[in-house]
Amino acid sequence: MADLATCPLVSVVVPVYNVEKYLERCVHSILNQSYPCLEIILVDDGSTDSSGKICDDLKQQDKRIVVIHTDNRGVSHARNMGTKHVTGRYLAYVDADDLLGKNHILSLLSSIVATDANIALTGSTYILNNDSLPQPRPVAPSNYELLSSMETVNRALSPSNSPFAEQPWGKLFSVSLIPFLQFPENKYFEDVFIMYRVMLEANKIIYEDANDYYYTVGRLSSTMNQHNEKHLDHLEARESMLEYARNNSLPELEAVATMRYYSGIIGELAGFSLAGNSHLTNLVYNKVRAERSEAFLSPYTAISTKIALALSFLPKKTFLSILQWNQRKIFEKDQLLTQQTLDGLKQNS
């Protein structure tokens, strides 16, 4: 077990791309951590605004900051590049428009040290662009919840409101897991491709409930999900998870992966159809028709998904119209919830 008194080095990787409005705020929230033994790796992913210069200026202010400049190749490449330069014993990822509570690193590291786990995680709290941070609750061992790797995956993939999810942020990893923290480049939904594998490789995972990773929200989405070809990567990631579960005889993972994959097919089809993208609609519609029998026979496919699959036997135009109607309702509900969240944040700021 690590001894916290020896101040093991924690490396914090921050991918940076055109975030001049938020970058200093983010980095200062890391510099001001109550835990001082930090290495802060800023990876400027070919920014075209002043973000790269801000990174260099920040480096001059604190010797704990390392700056890497690269051509623009996306967030996965930036994270991977930062990870290659890690020299710490533990690793955290932070998005450049978000903030950390003052004790975020200390709370995660303390829970790892107390339990000898190799992942610690906490939840996120929404803030506005200009919010001052709320005061997080104190974290004590009585607030820890020790989880198995499979239980963590189940919770992270749960459609309900799990306090943590598949994203890499809000977590502290032992560097022993770096071989699995390789984000696929030229892919969207990059965390979906790998985070379940990272969790499955952990010996123990500890959740602590400070929920002091502050995720910036700013405005409502202006279009209905903006579905485009990027969402094909989401389906690919879900399908690769299902294949991994089957190939490695992991029935618990197969159960949750099946549920997410087949519900994902219906969701993406609805999104493409509503966005009026006929090519992608036809592509996924044919996938639904090809896989619906297998989905019906699986005990893991959600009942709501099976109902949607049953509707796929209707004429194509009728089926897609029903999906579009339902997707509009989902979008309107999401818009309402987002607006309520923003209104609540404004009232409390």
Protein Blocks (a to p, Z undefined) as FASTA:
>chain_A
ZZfklopacddddddehilkmmmmmmmmmmmpmblbdcdddddehiablmlmmmmmmmmm
omkbccdddddebjklmmmmmmmmpcbfbdcdddfkbccdfklmmmmmmmmmmnopabdc
dddddddfklccdddddddfklpccddfklmmmmmmpmblcfbdfbfghiacdfklmmmm
cccehiahklmmmmmmmmmmpmbdcddfklpaccddfbdcfbehiaafklmmmmmmmmmm
mmmmmmnopaklmmmmmmmmmmmmmmmmmmmmmnopaklmmmmmmmmmmmmmmmmmpmkb
cfklmmmmmmmmpcfklmmmmmmmmmmmmmmmmmmmmmmmmmmmmmmZZ
